[in-house]
Amino acid sequence: MEYYSNQISKLIEELSRLPGIGAKTAQRLAFYLISQPVESVNQLATAITEARTKVRYCKSCCTLTDEELCPICASQNRNHKLIMVVENSRDLAAYEKTGKYDGVYHVLHGAISPMLGIGPADIRLKELMQRLQGDVEELIIATNSSLEGETTAMYISKLVKPSGIKVSRIASGVPVGGDIEYIDEVTLLRALEGRVEL
Ligand code: ZN
């Protein structure tokens, strides 16, 4: 069964652990990398290691950043009383691309999913509740319109309601089951503007 040298097998094995990379793609990538000049492979390896060691979670919104506070949380030009809750940093990027949202974010890094055994303690909810102790006027829940996203929205809404902070949910312009990161900017903006209070 050993068609390849140990090093190549090991590389293929590591690559095939990446999301969306099947055995065939892993093989193709491995042979491509081996065919490249050593310097360019080193550059890739360094970029991966540096990103992994230097990137961390923003102290306030939990998005991925390389500073203690991300540029959005550190900005004076943002409305810090308006917090949009998103599932991941890619969704944050999607809303930032619209250029029309001037509040800040909170990144959950996941959604509640009883099926997958992901509970409230497995996402960044505790950090959100801590932030709400401060001066916050509105929480916009912009989780995906999947079962997990809706479950998470309901959960947060119930949790936050007693505090008196306004809680709203982005409108149904986002198709059911649709991933926010793949939705066009116009639809995202419409969903944001048409948000309904929970
Ligand atoms: Zn931040």
Boltz pocket constraint, residues with backbone or C-beta under 6 A from the ligand:
constraints:
  - pocket:
      binder: B
      contacts: [[A, 58], [A, 59], [A, 60], [A, 61], [A, 62], [A, 63], [A, 69], [A, 70], [A, 71], [A, 72], [A, 73], [A, 74], [A, 105]]
      max_distance: 6.0
